[in-house]
Amino acid sequence: MKSFDNFQINQKQSSIKWGEFVLKRTYGDEFGFETRAVHTGNDVDGETGAIKRPITMANSYELPYDPTNVNWSSADGNLYTRNGGSNQKYLQEKLASLEGGEDCIVLASGVAALSGLFFALLKSGDHVIFSSVTYIAVYRLLNELFNNKFNVETTIVDTTDINAVRSAVKPNTKLIHIETPGNPTLSISDIRAIADIAHENGALLSVDNTFASPYNQRPIELGADFTVESLTKYINGHGDAMGGAIIGKREYLDVIRAQSQVNLGGTISPFNAWLIMRGSVTLPLRMRQHNENALKVAKWLQKQKNISFVAYPGLENHKGHDIAKSQMSNGFGGVLSFGLKADHDTHNKFVQNLRVITSAVSLGHDESLIVFLGEDDERQYLYPEEFHNGFFRFSVGIEDAEDIINDLKQALEKVNLI
């Protein structure tokens, strides 16, 4: 297992006072990833002596003696939970550490994080390049909403093609946004190379890191300006809370926090922040199991005669395998896609016969989840040809790998594909 011995943040321990408590910063290159996953953002509660931070379910905090000079839109201290609350700040500290960033903003969902980033950074007349394979909300936000409502120019690019990215840059390009591995085709984009292109042209690079998680990939270390995570997925890991995060340089995050958190109000609830904080402690352990299981499942599927394709960057025949291997430090994640040599109805019957694997959207849960994506997806034209006849996106859980494989096998047998 590779630890974070060469972690690039060299911050001394310090403390920041928020209201009546002191939050101790304990991240830096003297601690490994697993240690920071357990300890960063946590401390002994000053009032009760509890060794875990409590849930602070307040929406308002006590004002100073003379509140007339208070900036009611400030996020610097505990004032009003829309501006930021205690549990949110604990989680932000942990995620900044795990991702290798100066600062972090935690919001109500992954889409709140994506839209908050775009809203704060972009203005009318700006140009954005974004991956042809990306989360549906990004497609909606950039290809439709920001384009039509705010006159932000957008270009969809196959970001696995570095020359295509370079050719798409314009004088008004402000942001390049990529997702790697991409949802749902598991395409791989070269973060280092695209960061160089962005910076050579005065643009910024944001990377949706949800499929990888910071355990497997840390885009900021690879040159990205922002990492975006759907905390709902691997970082929470238990399928019971929603949240999103933006990690990056403080100079940018101060603007995003003011505009997209305080003034748009996409704030995470204290309870969800606490649940995600709890779930994040076991992120390294869970990701090791997700990585191991997904690779075993992908290799097994690849050997089955009635599987039309398997897309997983851990497979040596994957187009982006070498790049993934160079930028994903511990493994290739827990999501893969595959298709059947069968008609539409057979795909659905196959899912109906699964017993361990659950048919549901989302990913990164402890349990295995599968979703059938049919032939009529509006973005089908952007996917590789093998995806055009319908396919499954499969989030491989942390169950016994043999049980997952046996479940796939018995379901294939019941639809006469083995």
N, C-alpha and C positions, 0 to 999 in steps of 0.2 A: 504494500500500500504506500502511495506517495503522500507525504504530509506537506505542510506549507512551511518547510524550513527556510525557503527562500522568499517568503512573503515580503512584498516590496514596501509596505507601509512601515515607517520607522517613527511612530508616534510614542512619546513617553506617556506614562500614566498621568492622567489629569482628571479633574472633576469639574462638572458644570452644575451649577445650582439651579434647580427648577422648583420654585415654591419652597416648601419646607424640607425637601429631601435632596440628597446629593447622589448623583448618578456617577459611579466610578467607571472610567474607561479602562478596559483591561486587554485591548487588542494590540497587536504589534508583532514584529517578526520573532519574538521570543516564544510565541505560542503556536501550536499546530492547529489545523482546521478543526479537528475533533474537540480539542480543549476549548476553543472559542465557541463552538456550537453549544457546548454545555454552559459556559460561564459568562460570556459577554452579554451585557444587558441585564444580568441578574445580580442581585446583592441581597444582603440581609435587610429586611424591612425594619426601619428605624423605630417604628411605633410598637410592633408586636414581637420583634425578634425572629419572625418567620424567615426561613432560609430561601423562600421563593417570593418573588414580587406578587403582591395581591392584585386582584382585579379592582380597579378604581372606576366604579360605575357612575361617577359624577359627570354632569354635563357642564358644570360651572365650578370655579375655584374662588377662594376668598381674595378680595381686592386689598390693596395696600391702604394705609390710613387716609391718604389723599389720592383718589383715583382720577383726578381731573386731567392729569398729564398722561394717562394710560393710552397707548395706541391700540384701539379696539380691533385692529386687523393684524396685530403682531402675533407671530408664532414663536417668539423667543422664550416665553414662560408659560406656565399654566394659567390660563385665563378663561377660556371657553373651549369645549372639546372640539368644536369645528376648527378651531385654530391649532389644535393639537393637544393630546392628553398624555397622561403618564405612561399607560401601557403602550401606546403608539411609539413613544420616544424610546422605551426600552427595546422594542423590536427594531426600530430604525438603527439603533446602535449596533445590534447584533448583525443585521444584514449588511451594513456598511463594512463591517469587519470581514464577514464571510465572502463578500464580493470584491473586496480590495478597493473600495471607493472612499472618498473623503466624507461623503454624507449620503443620507438616504431619506426618501419620503415614502411613507406607507399610506395607501389610500384604500378605498372600499372594495376594489376589485382590480383584476388585471386590466380590464378595459378602462377603468377610471385612471389607471396609471398611464396607459397608452394615450388616451385622449388628453389627459393633463399635460403630458410631455409635448404633444403636438400643439395644443392650444397655447401654451406659454412660449414656445419657441418660434412659431410660424406667424407670419403676417401676410396680408394681401400682396401678391406679386412675387412671393417666394416660390422656389421650386423644390420639390421633394422627389427623390428616387426611392422606391421601395420594392422589396422582393416580390416576385410573381407568385411565390408560394409562401403564404403567411396566414395568420389568423384572420377569420372572416371579419372581425371588427376593424382590423387595420384596412382591409380592402374597402369596407364601407366608409370608414372615416376619411381615408385619403383619396380613394377613387371617386367617391360620391360627395360626402358632406363637406369636407374642407374645400374641395374643388368647386362645387356648385354654390355653396353659401358664402365662402370667404375668398374666392378667387385665388386660391393656392394652386399652383400648377403642379401636377403630379405625373410621374412616369413609372410605369410598371416594367421591371427589368428582371431577367433571369440572373440573379446575383451569384449563381455558381459560375458564371462566365465573366471573368475579370475584365476582359476587353469590352463587353457589353456595358458594364458599370462605368468604365472610363469614358466610353462614347456617349453615355447619357448625361454626363455632367454639363451644366450650362453656367453662364456667368452668375445667374441668380440662384444657383443651387445652394440651399441652406442646410439641408439635412439628407443623409442617406439612412434609411431604416431597413435592417435585415432581420431575418429570423433563421437561426441555425442551431440544431436541425429544424427544418421547415415543417410546418403543420399543413397538410397531413402526409406529404410525400417523403419526408425525411431527407430532403435535399440539404446539402452542406455548402455553406459559403465561407470563403477565406477571410476571417475577421481582420487579420494583420494587413493583408493586401488592400482590402476595402478601406480600412482606417487610413492607410497611406494615401489612397486616392482622395478621400474626403479632405484630409488635412492639407494636401498639396493644392487643393482648390478652395480653401477657406470655408469648408463645410464641416458639419459635425456628423458623427456616426452613433446611432443607437442600435442596440442589439437586443431582441427578445430572446432571453435565455431560458425560457420556461421548460422546454423539452430537455435541456441538459441539466439544469440546476447548478448552483455555484460549486457543488462538490465535483462535478465533472468538467466544468468550463467556466472561466472567469474572463468575460470579454474586456473588462477594463484593463486587465493585465496584458491583453493582446492589442491594446491601442484604442479601443472604443471609448467614446466620451460618456455614454450612458448604457447601463444595463437595465432592462425592464424584466420583471418577474411577475407572473401570476402566482401569488402566494397560495392561492386556492389549491394549487397542484402539489408538486413535490415538497415544497418547504413546509407546508402544513402537513400534508401526507396522510391525513385521516378522513378526508371527504366530509368534514363537518364545519368548515369555516371558509369565508371568502375574504380575499385581500389582494392588493397589488403593490408593487414597489418600483420606484425609480432610484437608481444609485448612480452617483457621478460626482463632479466637482461642486463644491459648495457655492461658488459664484453663480452657477446656473441653477442649482437646486433652491437657492433663496428666492429666485424669481418664480420658479415653478410652484414652490410652496405658497407664495403670496397670491399668485394668480389662480392656480388650479386647485389648491386645497382650501384656502381661506375664502376666496371669492366665488368659487364654483361649488364648494361644499361637499366634495366627494370623500369625506372623511371616514376612516375605518372606525367601527364601534370598538369600545374598550374590550368587550368580551371576545370579539373576533381576533383582536390583536393579541390578547392573552392566549387564546387557543393556538394561534399560529406560533407564538413564542414557545409554547409547550411542545408543539409538534416538531419545531425546528431542531430541538435538542438531539433527536434521533436521526436527523437527515443523513449523516454519513453512514450509519448502519443500514438504513433503509435503501439508500442509493446503491450500496454494494450488492444488495440482494436483487434490486431491480435490474442493475447492469448484468449480473450473472444470469438471472432467469431469462431476460430478454434475448441474450446471445444464444442460450441453449434452445429457446423456442424458435428463434430465427433459423438456426442451423437445422433443426428438426423439420420445420416447414419446407425449407429449401429442398429437402430430399423426397418430398411427397409428389407423386406424379400428377395429381390433379390440382396442385397449387400453381397458379399462372405466374406469379412473381412474389418475391419477398423484398421489401425495402427496409433495410436496417444498416446504419453506417458502420456497425461492428463487423459486417460481413466483408470479406476481402474483395468480393466482386462488386461491391457498391461503388458507384462512380466517385463518390466523395470520401472514400475510406481513408486515403492517405492524408488528406487535409484534416479530416476528423481526428485521426490518430495524432496529428501534430498539435491540435489545439484543445482536445478533450483529454484531460490529464489522468482520469481514473477509470473511465469507461464511457459507454456510448448511449446511456440512458435506457429507459424502460419502455419506449414506444416504438412500435414497428407497424408497417402496413403490409397487407398481402391480399391477393385475389384468388378466386376459385375459377377453375375451368368449368363453369356452370352458368345457368341462366339466373335471372333476377330472383325468381321465387326460391330457387335452391339456396341462394345466399341467405335469405330470411329463414328458411327451414333449418339450415345449419345453426344459426344463432339460437333458434328456438330449442334446439336439442342440447345446448350447453348447460352444464350443471354447476360447475365451479366458477366459470366466467360469467359476468353479469353484462347484459346489454344496457348500456348507459353512456351518456356523454361524460365529458371531463376525463382527466387522466391524473396519474401521480398518486392515486389512492393506494392504500394497503392492499385492496382487493383488485383483481384483474377486471378490466372493463373493455368492452368491445362495442363498436358502432359500425353499422353498414352504411356506407356512403354510395348512393346509387349513381346511375349513369347521367342524371340530369342536373348535376351541380352546376351552378352558373359560372363557376371558375374552372370548369373541366378543361377548357381550351388552354389553360395555363399549365396543366399537369402533363407529365410524360405520358406517352401513348398507352402504356400498360395500365394506367389508371382509368382509362376511358370507359371500361365495361363494368364499372362498379368495383368496390374494394372495401376492405375492412381497415379501420384504424384500431389498433390493439394496444392498450396500455397494460403491460404485463405487471402483475402485482408481486407481492412478496410471499405468496404461498409456496409450497414445495413445487419445484420446477416439474417434477415427475407428475404431480397431480394436474398441473396446467396442461402439460403435453398429453396426458391420458384423456383429459376432457376434450381437447381438440380432436384427438384420434377417434373417440367414440362418437362424436358429433359428425365427423366426416363419414364414418361407417354407416351411420343412420341415414345419410343422404346419398349413399352408394358412391362415395368418392374415394374409398379405400377398398 
